[in-house]
Amino acid sequence: MGGKAKPTKHTSKEIAKKVFEANVNRGGGASGIAARKDGKCGFKCYICLGVQPSEKSMQIHFDAKHPKETMDIEKCKIDAEAWASAAESPGTSWKEAA
C-alpha cells in the first residue's frame, strides 16, 4: 500500500491477470487458423456457420445464440476429410467438397 500522497497505480493481481491473458491460448491467431483448417474443430453451426471444437461447446453456442431454434447435432458434425481437402484446394468451399 502506498503512502498518503502516492496512490498505487496497479495491484499485483491486475498485473498477474494481464500476464495470464497475454500468454493463454484462446484459439485465435495462426494456431487457431491451423486448427480450423486441419478439421480439428468437429462441429459447425448450420445457422451462423460458427465452428466449435466439441458437442458440449456446440450446445452452449446454440443455447446462447439461437435460443428459439432446436439443435440437430447430426447437421452440425463436420466431415474431417472433406474439410481438409477443401482447405487444400483454393477456390473450393468445404460444402462443395462434401
Secondary structure, DSSP 8 states (H G I E B T S, - for coil): ---SS---S--HHHHHHHHHHHHS--S-HHHHHHHHHTT---EE-TTT--EESSHHHHHHHHHHH-TTS---HHHHB--HHHHHHHHHSTT--HHHH-
